[in-house]
Amino acid sequence: MSEYTIYHNPRCSKSRQTLQLMTDNGVEPEIVLYLDTPPTAAQLKKILAKLEMSARQLLRKGEAAYKEGGLADTGLSESKLIAAMLAEPKLIERPIVVKGDKAVLGRPPENVLALMSE
């Protein structure tokens, strides 16, 4: 089992580029196709803590589900935003790469280089 996990969407160019960058550097991460198997609320909370981000920061604001769900409402709680992401996993920004107690967003893909050098 790899010490790295990538929450990956193979249809996303940034996700593919991040995975390629990792494999080009000798890292074979565990791949989680999060659209097929979304994280649980507890897992997503842990990922957010590792990213040092709020749920709002991880939301894909260009998705139709963002607008339809009224997620621009700044009064929504962290737990409501997490619930929205679990109900519609495409709202989760991608790719997310996790190693131990740290994580980075692969936007740009080069963000993973710092994580891999630790």
MOPAC internal coordinates of N, CA, C and O (Angstrom, degrees):
PM7 1SCF
backbone

  N    0.0000 0     0.00 0     0.00 0    0    0    0
  C    1.4556 1     0.00 0     0.00 0    1    0    0
  C    1.5288 1   109.30 1     0.00 0    2    1    0
  O    1.2310 1   120.65 1   -43.51 1    3    2    1
  N    1.2923 1   116.36 1   136.49 1    3    2    1
  C    1.4646 1   122.01 1  -177.26 1    5    3    2
  C    1.5246 1   110.82 1   -76.40 1    6    5    3
  O    1.2310 1   121.23 1   -26.69 1    7    6    5
  N    1.3297 1   115.25 1   153.31 1    7    6    5
  C    1.4655 1   119.24 1   174.68 1    9    7    6
  C    1.5250 1   111.01 1   -82.09 1   10    9    7
  O    1.2310 1   120.37 1   175.14 1   11   10    9
  N    1.3253 1   116.90 1    -4.86 1   11   10    9
  C    1.4654 1   123.27 1   178.60 1   13   11   10
  C    1.5186 1   110.43 1  -112.41 1   14   13   11
  O    1.2310 1   121.14 1   -36.18 1   15   14   13
  N    1.3151 1   115.43 1   143.82 1   15   14   13
  C    1.4642 1   122.02 1   173.03 1   17   15   14
  C    1.5132 1   106.97 1  -128.78 1   18   17   15
  O    1.2310 1   120.88 1   -44.81 1   19   18   17
  N    1.3320 1   115.92 1   135.19 1   19   18   17
  C    1.4541 1   120.21 1   174.40 1   21   19   18
  C    1.5181 1   108.60 1  -117.75 1   22   21   19
  O    1.2310 1   120.96 1   -53.54 1   23   22   21
  N    1.3236 1   115.76 1   126.46 1   23   22   21
  C    1.4611 1   122.08 1   172.91 1   25   23   22
  C    1.5158 1   104.76 1   -87.61 1   26   25   23
  O    1.2310 1   121.43 1   -73.94 1   27   26   25
  N    1.3216 1   114.86 1   106.06 1   27   26   25
  C    1.4545 1   123.10 1  -161.04 1   29   27   26
  C    1.5247 1   112.46 1  -120.06 1   30   29   27
  O    1.2310 1   121.76 1   -37.10 1   31   30   29
  N    1.3339 1   114.23 1   142.90 1   31   30   29
  C    1.4583 1   121.89 1   170.30 1   33   31   30
  C    1.5274 1   105.43 1  -124.55 1   34   33   31
  O    1.2310 1   119.75 1   -72.84 1   35   34   33
  N    1.3359 1   118.07 1   107.16 1   35   34   33
  C    1.4644 1   120.33 1  -175.89 1   37   35   34
  C    1.5251 1   114.20 1   -63.16 1   38   37   35
  O    1.2310 1   119.54 1   165.02 1   39   38   37
  N    1.3201 1   118.48 1   -14.98 1   39   38   37
  C    1.4610 1   121.28 1   178.52 1   41   39   38
  C    1.5266 1   112.14 1   -85.01 1   42   41   39
  O    1.2310 1   120.18 1   171.99 1   43   42   41
  N    1.3257 1   117.26 1    -8.01 1   43   42   41
  C    1.4679 1   122.91 1  -178.01 1   45   43   42
  C    1.5305 1   109.67 1   -95.68 1   46   45   43
  O    1.2310 1   120.46 1   -54.46 1   47   46   45
  N    1.3259 1   116.73 1   125.54 1   47   46   45
  C    1.4682 1   120.09 1  -178.04 1   49   47   46
  C    1.5318 1   111.77 1   -63.51 1   50   49   47
  O    1.2310 1   119.38 1   139.81 1   51   50   49
  N    1.3240 1   118.79 1   -40.19 1   51   50   49
  C    1.4703 1   120.99 1   179.55 1   53   51   50
  C    1.5261 1   110.77 1   -65.12 1   54   53   51
  O    1.2310 1   120.70 1   142.95 1   55   54   53
  N    1.3227 1   116.27 1   -37.05 1   55   54   53
  C    1.4533 1   120.63 1   178.30 1   57   55   54
  C    1.5331 1   109.78 1   -66.25 1   58   57   55
  O    1.2310 1   120.39 1   135.60 1   59   58   57
  N    1.3139 1   116.85 1   -44.40 1   59   58   57
  C    1.4733 1   120.57 1   178.06 1   61   59   58
  C    1.5243 1   110.75 1   -63.62 1   62   61   59
  O    1.2310 1   120.30 1   138.25 1   63   62   61
  N    1.3309 1   117.04 1   -41.75 1   63   62   61
  C    1.4677 1   120.49 1  -179.96 1   65   63   62
  C    1.5283 1   111.33 1   -64.98 1   66   65   63
  O    1.2310 1   120.69 1   140.29 1   67   66   65
  N    1.3193 1   116.28 1   -39.71 1   67   66   65
  C    1.4649 1   120.23 1   178.82 1   69   67   66
  C    1.5175 1   110.53 1   -64.55 1   70   69   67
  O    1.2310 1   120.19 1   133.97 1   71   70   69
  N    1.3220 1   117.24 1   -46.03 1   71   70   69
  C    1.4679 1   120.88 1   178.30 1   73   71   70
  C    1.5265 1   110.24 1   -60.96 1   74   73   71
  O    1.2310 1   120.01 1   137.51 1   75   74   73
  N    1.3147 1   117.59 1   -42.49 1   75   74   73
  C    1.4654 1   121.80 1   179.64 1   77   75   74
  C    1.5256 1   110.92 1   -63.40 1   78   77   75
  O    1.2310 1   120.63 1   137.63 1   79   78   77
  N    1.3208 1   116.40 1   -42.37 1   79   78   77
  C    1.4576 1   120.65 1   178.27 1   81   79   78
  C    1.5317 1   110.74 1   -60.59 1   82   81   79
  O    1.2310 1   120.79 1   139.43 1   83   82   81
  N    1.3167 1   116.09 1   -40.57 1   83   82   81
  C    1.4619 1   120.31 1   178.86 1   85   83   82
  C    1.5242 1   110.75 1   -64.89 1   86   85   83
  O    1.2310 1   120.47 1   130.41 1   87   86   85
  N    1.3267 1   116.70 1   -49.59 1   87   86   85
  C    1.4712 1   119.44 1  -178.04 1   89   87   86
  C    1.5318 1   110.75 1   -66.07 1   90   89   87
  O    1.2310 1   120.05 1   144.89 1   91   90   89
  N    1.3304 1   117.50 1   -35.11 1   91   90   89
  C    1.4695 1   120.55 1   176.66 1   93   91   90
  C    1.5221 1   111.37 1   -62.80 1   94   93   91
  O    1.2310 1   120.35 1   154.96 1   95   94   93
  N    1.3241 1   116.93 1   -25.04 1   95   94   93
  C    1.4641 1   122.26 1   178.66 1   97   95   94
  C    1.5243 1   112.52 1   -99.02 1   98   97   95
  O    1.2310 1   120.56 1  -162.97 1   99   98   97
  N    1.3301 1   116.54 1    17.03 1   99   98   97
  C    1.4595 1   121.20 1   174.36 1  101   99   98
  C    1.5114 1   115.70 1    81.22 1  102  101   99
  O    1.2310 1   119.85 1  -166.96 1  103  102  101
  N    1.3313 1   117.90 1    13.04 1  103  102  101
  C    1.4618 1   121.57 1   179.91 1  105  103  102
  C    1.5274 1   108.93 1  -104.04 1  106  105  103
  O    1.2310 1   121.08 1   -57.03 1  107  106  105
  N    1.3142 1   115.53 1   122.97 1  107  106  105
  C    1.4704 1   121.57 1   176.38 1  109  107  106
  C    1.5277 1   107.45 1  -109.06 1  110  109  107
  O    1.2310 1   120.15 1   -87.59 1  111  110  109
  N    1.3267 1   117.31 1    92.41 1  111  110  109
  C    1.4659 1   119.36 1  -175.47 1  113  111  110
  C    1.5373 1   112.26 1   -76.62 1  114  113  111
  O    1.2310 1   122.10 1   -20.69 1  115  114  113
  N    1.3074 1   113.58 1   159.31 1  115  114  113
  C    1.4653 1   119.22 1   167.77 1  117  115  114
  C    1.5269 1   105.09 1   -72.36 1  118  117  115
  O    1.2310 1   120.34 1   -50.21 1  119  118  117
  N    1.3157 1   116.96 1   129.79 1  119  118  117
  C    1.4649 1   121.56 1  -176.99 1  121  119  118
  C    1.5165 1   109.50 1  -102.48 1  122  121  119
  O    1.2310 1   121.17 1   -56.12 1  123  122  121
  N    1.3221 1   115.37 1   123.88 1  123  122  121
  C    1.4609 1   121.65 1   175.72 1  125  123  122
  C    1.5212 1   107.06 1  -111.20 1  126  125  123
  O    1.2310 1   120.98 1   -65.25 1  127  126  125
  N    1.3171 1   115.74 1   114.75 1  127  126  125
  C    1.4653 1   120.43 1   176.17 1  129  127  126
  C    1.5244 1   106.42 1   -82.89 1  130  129  127
  O    1.2310 1   121.33 1   -93.68 1  131  130  129
  N    1.3250 1   115.06 1    86.32 1  131  130  129
  C    1.4630 1   121.02 1  -167.97 1  133  131  130
  C    1.5306 1   113.95 1   -66.20 1  134  133  131
  O    1.2310 1   119.72 1   162.00 1  135  134  133
  N    1.3251 1   118.14 1   -18.00 1  135  134  133
  C    1.4666 1   118.57 1   175.50 1  137  135  134
  C    1.5249 1   110.18 1   -72.64 1  138  137  135
  O    1.2310 1   120.75 1   149.02 1  139  138  137
  N    1.3430 1   116.18 1   -30.98 1  139  138  137
  C    1.4701 1   121.44 1   178.34 1  141  139  138
  C    1.5240 1   111.54 1   -85.85 1  142  141  139
  O    1.2310 1   120.57 1   140.80 1  143  142  141
  N    1.3224 1   116.51 1   -39.20 1  143  142  141
  C    1.4643 1   121.64 1  -179.57 1  145  143  142
  C    1.5267 1   108.92 1  -130.61 1  146  145  143
  O    1.2310 1   120.60 1   -99.45 1  147  146  145
  N    1.3403 1   116.45 1    80.55 1  147  146  145
  C    1.4676 1   119.48 1  -178.66 1  149  147  146
  C    1.5212 1   111.49 1   -64.59 1  150  149  147
  O    1.2310 1   120.94 1   -26.17 1  151  150  149
  N    1.3298 1   115.82 1   153.83 1  151  150  149
  C    1.4638 1   118.43 1   176.33 1  153  151  150
  C    1.5251 1   110.49 1   -67.25 1  154  153  151
  O    1.2310 1   121.17 1   -18.63 1  155  154  153
  N    1.3107 1   115.37 1   161.37 1  155  154  153
  C    1.4653 1   120.37 1   172.77 1  157  155  154
  C    1.5289 1   107.61 1   -78.01 1  158  157  155
  O    1.2310 1   120.82 1    -9.32 1  159  158  157
  N    1.3123 1   116.04 1   170.68 1  159  158  157
  C    1.4717 1   120.14 1   177.33 1  161  159  158
  C    1.5293 1   109.95 1   -59.34 1  162  161  159
  O    1.2310 1   120.22 1   136.60 1  163  162  161
  N    1.3305 1   117.18 1   -43.40 1  163  162  161
  C    1.4660 1   120.85 1  -179.82 1  165  163  162
  C    1.5267 1   110.74 1   -63.37 1  166  165  163
  O    1.2310 1   120.26 1   137.57 1  167  166  165
  N    1.3258 1   117.11 1   -42.43 1  167  166  165
  C    1.4614 1   120.34 1   178.77 1  169  167  166
  C    1.5303 1   111.12 1   -64.12 1  170  169  167
  O    1.2310 1   120.71 1   136.98 1  171  170  169
  N    1.3295 1   116.24 1   -43.02 1  171  170  169
  C    1.4615 1   119.59 1  -179.37 1  173  171  170
  C    1.5316 1   110.90 1   -65.00 1  174  173  171
  O    1.2310 1   120.14 1   142.35 1  175  174  173
  N    1.3204 1   117.33 1   -37.65 1  175  174  173
  C    1.4670 1   120.53 1   176.87 1  177  175  174
  C    1.5290 1   110.44 1   -62.72 1  178  177  175
  O    1.2310 1   120.42 1   139.00 1  179  178  177
  N    1.3314 1   116.80 1   -41.00 1  179  178  177
  C    1.4719 1   120.79 1   178.32 1  181  179  178
  C    1.5254 1   110.52 1   -65.02 1  182  181  179
  O    1.2310 1   120.82 1   138.26 1  183  182  181
  N    1.3353 1   116.04 1   -41.74 1  183  182  181
  C    1.4657 1   120.40 1   178.80 1  185  183  182
  C    1.5261 1   109.80 1   -62.32 1  186  185  183
  O    1.2310 1   120.22 1   135.20 1  187  186  185
  N    1.3233 1   117.19 1   -44.80 1  187  186  185
  C    1.4656 1   120.99 1   178.81 1  189  187  186
  C    1.5304 1   110.64 1   -59.69 1  190  189  187
  O    1.2310 1   120.18 1   138.33 1  191  190  189
  N    1.3221 1   117.26 1   -41.67 1  191  190  189
  C    1.4651 1   121.00 1   178.62 1  193  191  190
  C    1.5296 1   110.24 1   -63.27 1  194  193  191
  O    1.2310 1   120.36 1   138.29 1  195  194  193
  N    1.3177 1   116.91 1   -41.71 1  195  194  193
  C    1.4716 1   121.01 1   179.48 1  197  195  194
  C    1.5288 1   110.91 1   -67.31 1  198  197  195
  O    1.2310 1   120.32 1   145.55 1  199  198  197
  N    1.3198 1   116.99 1   -34.45 1  199  198  197
  C    1.4600 1   121.78 1   177.40 1  201  199  198
  C    1.5307 1   111.88 1   -76.73 1  202  201  199
  O    1.2310 1   120.95 1   162.66 1  203  202  201
  N    1.3456 1   115.78 1   -17.34 1  203  202  201
  C    1.4606 1   122.77 1  -172.70 1  205  203  202
  C    1.5270 1   110.16 1    57.38 1  206  205  203
  O    1.2310 1   121.80 1  -132.90 1  207  206  205
  N    1.3439 1   114.16 1    47.10 1  207  206  205
  C    1.4642 1   121.95 1  -179.12 1  209  207  206
  C    1.5185 1   109.47 1  -129.41 1  210  209  207
  O    1.2310 1   121.47 1   -21.28 1  211  210  209
  N    1.3155 1   114.80 1   158.72 1  211  210  209
  C    1.4605 1   120.16 1   171.00 1  213  211  210
  C    1.5227 1   107.85 1   -89.63 1  214  213  211
  O    1.2310 1   120.91 1   -15.23 1  215  214  213
  N    1.3094 1   115.86 1   164.77 1  215  214  213
  C    1.4672 1   120.39 1   177.35 1  217  215  214
  C    1.5310 1   109.63 1   -59.55 1  218  217  215
  O    1.2310 1   120.12 1   139.79 1  219  218  217
  N    1.3078 1   117.37 1   -40.21 1  219  218  217
  C    1.4745 1   120.70 1  -179.87 1  221  219  218
  C    1.5233 1   111.21 1   -59.51 1  222  221  219
  O    1.2310 1   120.03 1   140.77 1  223  222  221
  N    1.3260 1   117.55 1   -39.23 1  223  222  221
  C    1.4605 1   121.32 1  -179.77 1  225  223  222
  C    1.5317 1   112.14 1   -66.66 1  226  225  223
  O    1.2310 1   120.37 1   155.72 1  227  226  225
  N    1.3212 1   116.90 1   -24.28 1  227  226  225
  C    1.4682 1   121.33 1  -177.51 1  229  227  226
  C    1.5257 1   112.56 1   -92.42 1  230  229  227
  O    1.2310 1   120.56 1   174.10 1  231  230  229
  N    1.3084 1   116.54 1    -5.90 1  231  230  229
  C    1.4694 1   120.53 1  -179.04 1  233  231  230
  C    1.5234 1   111.72 1   -74.33 1  234  233  231
  O    1.2310 1   121.00 1   -41.79 1  235  234  233
  N    1.3214 1   115.70 1   138.21 1  235  234  233
  C    1.4665 1   121.79 1   172.60 1  237  235  234
  C    1.5289 1   106.52 1   -85.92 1  238  237  235
  O    1.2310 1   121.20 1   -74.45 1  239  238  237
  N    1.3087 1   115.30 1   105.55 1  239  238  237
  C    1.4604 1   120.21 1  -172.77 1  241  239  238
  C    1.5273 1   113.61 1   -78.50 1  242  241  239
  O    1.2310 1   119.82 1   167.70 1  243  242  241
  N    1.3133 1   117.95 1   -12.30 1  243  242  241
  C    1.4600 1   121.15 1  -179.91 1  245  243  242
  C    1.5198 1   113.89 1   -86.88 1  246  245  243
  O    1.2310 1   120.14 1   173.92 1  247  246  245
  N    1.3168 1   117.34 1    -6.08 1  247  246  245
  C    1.4723 1   121.18 1  -178.63 1  249  247  246
  C    1.5339 1   110.36 1   -75.64 1  250  249  247
  O    1.2310 1   121.41 1   -35.34 1  251  250  249
  N    1.3213 1   114.91 1   144.66 1  251  250  249
  C    1.4718 1   120.33 1   177.03 1  253  251  250
  C    1.5235 1   110.87 1   -57.53 1  254  253  251
  O    1.2310 1   120.35 1   141.81 1  255  254  253
  N    1.3278 1   116.93 1   -38.19 1  255  254  253
  C    1.4666 1   121.12 1  -179.07 1  257  255  254
  C    1.5281 1   111.37 1   -62.54 1  258  257  255
  O    1.2310 1   119.84 1   153.87 1  259  258  257
  N    1.3212 1   117.91 1   -26.13 1  259  258  257
  C    1.4675 1   121.54 1   177.72 1  261  259  258
  C    1.5240 1   109.22 1   -65.97 1  262  261  259
  O    1.2310 1   121.28 1   130.86 1  263  262  261
  N    1.3156 1   115.16 1   -49.14 1  263  262  261
  C    1.4663 1   120.23 1  -179.46 1  265  263  262
  C    1.5267 1   110.91 1   -68.97 1  266  265  263
  O    1.2310 1   120.77 1   133.10 1  267  266  265
  N    1.3297 1   116.13 1   -46.90 1  267  266  265
  C    1.4687 1   121.24 1  -177.68 1  269  267  266
  C    1.5264 1   111.91 1   -62.95 1  270  269  267
  O    1.2310 1   120.46 1   146.79 1  271  270  269
  N    1.3239 1   116.72 1   -33.21 1  271  270  269
  C    1.4634 1   120.46 1  -178.68 1  273  271  270
  C    1.5136 1   113.69 1   -85.47 1  274  273  271
  O    1.2310 1   120.24 1  -179.78 1  275  274  273
  N    1.3314 1   117.14 1     0.22 1  275  274  273
  C    1.4598 1   120.04 1  -179.38 1  277  275  274
  C    1.5164 1   112.91 1    64.44 1  278  277  275
  O    1.2310 1   120.43 1  -148.86 1  279  278  277
  N    1.3367 1   116.78 1    31.14 1  279  278  277
  C    1.4581 1   120.87 1  -172.69 1  281  279  278
  C    1.5262 1   113.81 1   -76.75 1  282  281  279
  O    1.2310 1   120.02 1   173.41 1  283  282  281
  N    1.3217 1   117.57 1    -6.59 1  283  282  281
  C    1.4629 1   120.28 1   175.34 1  285  283  282
  C    1.5311 1   111.09 1   -73.76 1  286  285  283
  O    1.2310 1   120.39 1   166.59 1  287  286  285
  N    1.3107 1   116.87 1   -13.41 1  287  286  285
  C    1.4634 1   122.46 1   179.25 1  289  287  286
  C    1.5257 1   109.45 1   -61.79 1  290  289  287
  O    1.2310 1   120.43 1   -70.01 1  291  290  289
  N    1.3260 1   116.79 1   109.99 1  291  290  289
  C    1.4641 1   120.46 1  -176.50 1  293  291  290
  C    1.5317 1   113.07 1   -70.26 1  294  293  291
  O    1.2310 1   120.31 1   171.95 1  295  294  293
  N    1.3056 1   117.02 1    -8.05 1  295  294  293
  C    1.4581 1   120.70 1   177.52 1  297  295  294
  C    1.5234 1   113.61 1   -82.97 1  298  297  295
  O    1.2310 1   120.30 1   172.78 1  299  298  297
  N    1.3338 1   117.04 1    -7.22 1  299  298  297
  C    1.4668 1   119.66 1  -179.56 1  301  299  298
  C    1.5262 1   110.25 1   -70.17 1  302  301  299
  O    1.2310 1   121.07 1   -41.54 1  303  302  301
  N    1.3174 1   115.56 1   138.46 1  303  302  301
  C    1.4633 1   121.05 1  -178.97 1  305  303  302
  C    1.5245 1   110.78 1   -75.70 1  306  305  303
  O    1.2310 1   121.75 1   -16.82 1  307  306  305
  N    1.3052 1   114.25 1   163.18 1  307  306  305
  C    1.4661 1   121.79 1   176.22 1  309  307  306
  C    1.5320 1   109.98 1   -56.44 1  310  309  307
  O    1.2310 1   120.26 1   136.34 1  311  310  309
  N    1.3262 1   117.10 1   -43.66 1  311  310  309
  C    1.4677 1   119.81 1  -178.32 1  313  311  310
  C    1.5268 1   111.53 1   -66.29 1  314  313  311
  O    1.2310 1   119.54 1   145.44 1  315  314  313
  N    1.3240 1   118.48 1   -34.56 1  315  314  313
  C    1.4721 1   120.72 1   177.22 1  317  315  314
  C    1.5278 1   110.47 1   -67.83 1  318  317  315
  O    1.2310 1   120.23 1   140.76 1  319  318  317
  N    1.3285 1   117.16 1   -39.24 1  319  318  317
  C    1.4649 1   120.53 1   178.39 1  321  319  318
  C    1.5330 1   110.64 1   -67.15 1  322  321  319
  O    1.2310 1   120.49 1   139.38 1  323  322  321
  N    1.3166 1   116.67 1   -40.62 1  323  322  321
  C    1.4678 1   120.51 1   176.86 1  325  323  322
  C    1.5237 1   109.83 1   -63.00 1  326  325  323
  O    1.2310 1   120.06 1   136.40 1  327  326  325
  N    1.3268 1   117.50 1   -43.60 1  327  326  325
  C    1.4664 1   121.15 1   178.43 1  329  327  326
  C    1.5331 1   110.70 1   -60.20 1  330  329  327
  O    1.2310 1   120.59 1   140.67 1  331  330  329
  N    1.3195 1   116.47 1   -39.33 1  331  330  329
  C    1.4711 1   120.46 1   178.77 1  333  331  330
  C    1.5255 1   110.60 1   -64.26 1  334  333  331
  O    1.2310 1   120.29 1   139.19 1  335  334  333
  N    1.3367 1   117.04 1   -40.81 1  335  334  333
  C    1.4636 1   120.65 1   179.36 1  337  335  334
  C    1.5213 1   111.69 1   -67.34 1  338  337  335
  O    1.2310 1   120.49 1   145.43 1  339  338  337
  N    1.3086 1   116.66 1   -34.57 1  339  338  337
  C    1.4615 1   119.52 1   178.91 1  341  339  338
  C    1.5255 1   110.73 1   -72.75 1  342  341  339
  O    1.2310 1   120.47 1   144.75 1  343  342  341
  N    1.3253 1   116.71 1   -35.25 1  343  342  341
  C    1.4643 1   120.86 1   178.39 1  345  343  342
  C    1.5277 1   111.05 1   -71.22 1  346  345  343
  O    1.2310 1   120.49 1   146.36 1  347  346  345
  N    1.3326 1   116.66 1   -33.64 1  347  346  345
  C    1.4771 1   123.43 1  -179.92 1  349  347  346
  C    1.5258 1   107.71 1  -131.30 1  350  349  347
  O    1.2310 1   119.62 1   -97.82 1  351  350  349
  N    1.3455 1   118.33 1    82.18 1  351  350  349
  C    1.4687 1   120.51 1  -175.12 1  353  351  350
  C    1.5257 1   114.73 1   -57.92 1  354  353  351
  O    1.2310 1   120.01 1   159.33 1  355  354  353
  N    1.3321 1   117.58 1   -20.67 1  355  354  353
  C    1.4754 1   118.06 1   178.64 1  357  355  354
  C    1.5250 1   111.49 1   -66.78 1  358  357  355
  O    1.2310 1   120.13 1   168.55 1  359  358  357
  N    1.3349 1   117.35 1   -11.45 1  359  358  357
  C    1.4656 1   121.42 1   175.38 1  361  359  358
  C    1.5290 1   112.40 1   -74.87 1  362  361  359
  O    1.2310 1   120.08 1   166.14 1  363  362  361
  N    1.3271 1   117.46 1   -13.86 1  363  362  361
  C    1.4638 1   121.81 1  -178.84 1  365  363  362
  C    1.5266 1   108.54 1   -81.49 1  366  365  363
  O    1.2310 1   120.90 1   -55.60 1  367  366  365
  N    1.3327 1   115.88 1   124.40 1  367  366  365
  C    1.4658 1   120.48 1   177.10 1  369  367  366
  C    1.5153 1   108.79 1   -61.86 1  370  369  367
  O    1.2310 1   120.50 1   -31.54 1  371  370  369
  N    1.2957 1   116.65 1   148.46 1  371  370  369
  C    1.4495 1   122.09 1  -175.28 1  373  371  370
  C    1.5146 1   110.53 1  -139.40 1  374  373  371
  O    1.2310 1   121.01 1   -16.11 1  375  374  373
  N    1.3071 1   115.67 1   163.89 1  375  374  373
  C    1.4617 1   129.47 1   -13.70 1  377  375  374
  C    1.5298 1   110.45 1   -82.78 1  378  377  375
  O    1.2310 1   121.31 1   -24.55 1  379  378  377
  N    1.3042 1   115.10 1   155.45 1  379  378  377
  C    1.4603 1   121.68 1   175.52 1  381  379  378
  C    1.5205 1   106.52 1  -112.43 1  382  381  379
  O    1.2310 1   120.71 1   -50.64 1  383  382  381
  N    1.3288 1   116.25 1   129.36 1  383  382  381
  C    1.4573 1   121.28 1   177.35 1  385  383  382
  C    1.5248 1   107.45 1  -116.01 1  386  385  383
  O    1.2310 1   121.47 1   -51.74 1  387  386  385
  N    1.3393 1   114.79 1   128.26 1  387  386  385
  C    1.4616 1   121.66 1  -177.63 1  389  387  386
  C    1.5234 1   109.23 1  -117.21 1  390  389  387
  O    1.2310 1   121.36 1   -43.67 1  391  390  389
  N    1.3224 1   115.00 1   136.33 1  391  390  389
  C    1.4756 1   122.20 1   171.74 1  393  391  390
  C    1.5175 1   106.65 1  -139.59 1  394  393  391
  O    1.2310 1   120.82 1   -67.51 1  395  394  393
  N    1.3174 1   116.03 1   112.49 1  395  394  393
  C    1.4670 1   120.00 1   179.38 1  397  395  394
  C    1.5085 1   112.08 1    59.97 1  398  397  395
  O    1.2310 1   120.99 1    56.75 1  399  398  397
  N    1.3351 1   115.72 1  -123.25 1  399  398  397
  C    1.4654 1   119.64 1  -177.69 1  401  399  398
  C    1.5275 1   112.26 1   -98.79 1  402  401  399
  O    1.2310 1   120.39 1  -163.03 1  403  402  401
  N    1.3348 1   116.86 1    16.97 1  403  402  401
  C    1.4655 1   120.99 1   178.63 1  405  403  402
  C    1.5166 1   109.97 1  -126.43 1  406  405  403
  O    1.2310 1   121.41 1   -24.04 1  407  406  405
  N    1.3174 1   114.90 1   155.96 1  407  406  405
  C    1.4632 1   120.67 1   177.03 1  409  407  406
  C    1.5236 1   108.22 1  -151.15 1  410  409  407
  O    1.2310 1   121.33 1   -25.30 1  411  410  409
  N    1.3216 1   115.07 1   154.70 1  411  410  409
  C    1.4628 1   121.38 1   175.31 1  413  411  410
  C    1.5183 1   108.74 1  -137.00 1  414  413  411
  O    1.2310 1   121.95 1   -23.55 1  415  414  413
  N    1.3041 1   113.87 1   156.45 1  415  414  413
  C    1.4530 1   121.76 1   173.62 1  417  415  414
  C    1.5269 1   106.27 1   -94.63 1  418  417  415
  O    1.2310 1   120.51 1   -51.12 1  419  418  417
  N    1.3220 1   116.64 1   128.88 1  419  418  417
  C    1.4601 1   121.09 1  -177.80 1  421  419  418
  C    1.5203 1   113.03 1   -80.51 1  422  421  419
  O    1.2310 1   120.74 1  -131.90 1  423  422  421
  N    1.2948 1   116.20 1    48.10 1  423  422  421
  C    1.4658 1   122.96 1   176.06 1  425  423  422
  C    1.5204 1   107.63 1  -132.36 1  426  425  423
  O    1.2310 1   119.78 1   -82.38 1  427  426  425
  N    1.3002 1   118.02 1    97.62 1  427  426  425
  C    1.4563 1   128.95 1     0.36 1  429  427  426
  C    1.5281 1   111.23 1   -77.01 1  430  429  427
  O    1.2310 1   120.56 1   -15.54 1  431  430  429
  N    1.3242 1   116.54 1   164.46 1  431  430  429
  C    1.4650 1   120.59 1  -178.08 1  433  431  430
  C    1.5227 1   113.25 1   -54.18 1  434  433  431
  O    1.2310 1   119.87 1   148.84 1  435  434  433
  N    1.3167 1   117.85 1   -31.16 1  435  434  433
  C    1.4571 1   121.89 1  -178.36 1  437  435  434
  C    1.5266 1   113.39 1   -62.78 1  438  437  435
  O    1.2310 1   120.12 1   165.85 1  439  438  437
  N    1.3320 1   117.38 1   -14.15 1  439  438  437
  C    1.4613 1   120.63 1   176.26 1  441  439  438
  C    1.5334 1   111.84 1   -56.99 1  442  441  439
  O    1.2310 1   120.30 1   151.49 1  443  442  441
  N    1.3349 1   117.03 1   -28.51 1  443  442  441
  C    1.4647 1   119.64 1  -177.84 1  445  443  442
  C    1.5180 1   112.48 1   -71.86 1  446  445  443
  O    1.2310 1   119.77 1   160.44 1  447  446  445
  N    1.3241 1   118.04 1   -19.56 1  447  446  445
  C    1.4593 1   120.33 1  -177.53 1  449  447  446
  C    1.5241 1   111.43 1   -61.19 1  450  449  447
  O    1.2310 1   119.97 1   138.82 1  451  450  449
  N    1.3175 1   117.66 1   -41.18 1  451  450  449
  C    1.4623 1   120.89 1   178.91 1  453  451  450
  C    1.5245 1   110.52 1   -63.41 1  454  453  451
  O    1.2310 1   120.57 1   139.17 1  455  454  453
  N    1.3263 1   116.52 1   -40.83 1  455  454  453
  C    1.4605 1   120.62 1   179.45 1  457  455  454
  C    1.5199 1   110.55 1   -65.33 1  458  457  455
  O    1.2310 1   120.38 1   141.02 1  459  458  457
  N    1.3176 1   116.89 1   -38.98 1  459  458  457
  C    1.4695 1   120.68 1  -178.28 1  461  459  458
  C    1.5294 1   111.67 1   -73.81 1  462  461  459
  O    1.2310 1   119.80 1   160.00 1  463  462  461
  N    1.3269 1   117.99 1   -20.00 1  463  462  461
  C    1.4704 1   119.84 1  -178.43 1  465  463  462
  C    1.5308 1   111.88 1   -87.87 1  466  465  463
  O    1.2310 1   120.15 1   175.51 1  467  466  465
  N    1.3332 1   117.32 1    -4.49 1  467  466  465
  C    1.4847 1   119.87 1  -179.89 1  469  467  466
  C    1.5041 1   111.26 1   -80.60 1  470  469  467
  O    1.2310 1   120.10 1   180.00 1  471  470  469

